[in-house]
């Protein structure tokens, strides 16, 4: 009889643990079947409009060994942290490997190849931010390490207005 009482006592002690485990499994199962939130139609339209309304690309000609890049890049990052700029998109063309073919392939993929090739005229000089008008495929401005973030913002806004 004592054995039966111990067994009953052991079952009654396990019951709350089993119930908790069962409820947890059910809750996790429900979570895994829940759909992730989807952007609203308005948000999707805004994202599409923003992508289509890019007039100017700010193209950083960059290499990790470039001293000017080490000064200019953090300034550009500060500008980007200020928030999106309507009509402007940032692009980095990496020349770290000193491979001109790969560099111009990146420019082609970014849609700025014609402007970058014409502006650089065969000599890739890193440490500069080229402001490219996408309609005309021309460099309409240039930013170097000497400018401060506020001056860079002004140059970017001027380039977008000129595009």
N, C-alpha and C positions, 0 to 999 in steps of 0.2 A: 504494500500500500504506500509505503514511504517513497518508493521508486516512482510510482505514478504521480504523486504530489510534486516531486522534484521536476518531473517531466512537464507537468502542467505549468508549474512556476516558470520554468525555463521558456516555454512557448509564450506565456503571457509577457515575459520580458522582451522576447524577440519581436513580438507583434508590432510595437510602435516603431522599431527600427525598420522592419519590413515595409510597413505602411509609408514611412518617410521615403525609403528607397523607391517604392512603387510610384509615389506622387512625383518624385524627382524625375524619374524616367518618363512619365507622362508629360511633364512640363517641358523637358528637353525635346521630346518628340514633337510637341506642338511648336516649339521655337524653330526647329529645323524645317518645318513645313510652312512656316510663315514666309510671305514674299517680302523681299527687300523693298524699301520705299523707292518709288519711281519719281523722277522729276516731273513736275506739272507741265502741261502743254505750253504755258506761258514761259516757264523757265527754259524749255527746249527751244522755243522760238527766240528768246533773248540770246541764248548761246549761239544759235545759228546766225542771227543777225550780227552779233559781235564778230564771228569768224568771217562773215562776208564783208563787213565794213572795214577791214584792215586796209588802210591806205599806204602805210609806211611800215617798213621793217627796220628795226635797229639791229644791225648785224655786227656782232663783236668778232673781230679777227683776233683769235686767241691762241696762245701757246703757253704751256705751264712753265717753260723756261724763260719766258719774256718778262723782264723787269717792269716794263710799262703796264703789262697786263696785270701784274700783281698789285699795282696801284689803282688802275682803272676798274678792274673787276669788282672789288668791294664797293666802290662808289655806284656802279650800275646795280648791284644787288640792293643797295639802300634805296635807290630809285624804284626798283621793282617792288620792294616791300611797302612802298607808299600806296600801292594799289594799281589796278589796271588803268591804262590810259586809252581812252576811246580812239580807235583808228590806228593803234600801234601794236606791233608784236615784236618781241625780242627773239633773236636767233644767235646762236654761237657757232662759228665756223672754227674748228680746231685744227691748228697747223703744228701741233706739238711734234708730230713725226716728220715734219718737213717734207710731206708728200703732197706735191701740188695737185696731182691727179685726184687724190682723195679729198683734198680741200675743195676743189672745184665741183666734185661730185656732191659734197655737202651743200654747196651754194646752189647747185641745180635742184636738189631735193627741197631746198627752202624757197625756191622760186625767185632767187636774186642773182643767178649766175651771170646773166647779161650785164647787169649793172656793176657787179663786183669785178668781173673780168675787165670791163672797160676802164673802171676807176684805177685798179691796181696796175694795169698795163704791163703784165708779165712779172711784176715784182711784188711778192706777197710780203707786206709789212704788218707785223702783229702790233697789238697794243693800241688799237683804234676801234671806235664804234662808228660804222658807216650807216648813215640814214638814207634808206633806199625808198624812192617813190615807186610803188609797184605798177602804177599805170604807165609811167614813162620809162621804167627800168633805168633810172638814173640815180646817182648818189646826189642827194640834195643837201647834205650836211655831214659833218664829221665831228666826233667828240674824241678828245684825247684826255690823258691823265691829268692835265693841268686844270680841268674844270672841276668844280665842286658839285655835289648832288643837285643843289637848287639850280645851278647853271645848266646842268645836264637836262633837267626837267624842262627848262625854258627852250633849250635847243630841240628837244624831242617835240614839244608842242609846236614850235615854229615849223618843223619839218612836216608834221601832220597837216598843219594849216596850208602849207605850200603844196601839198600833194593833191 
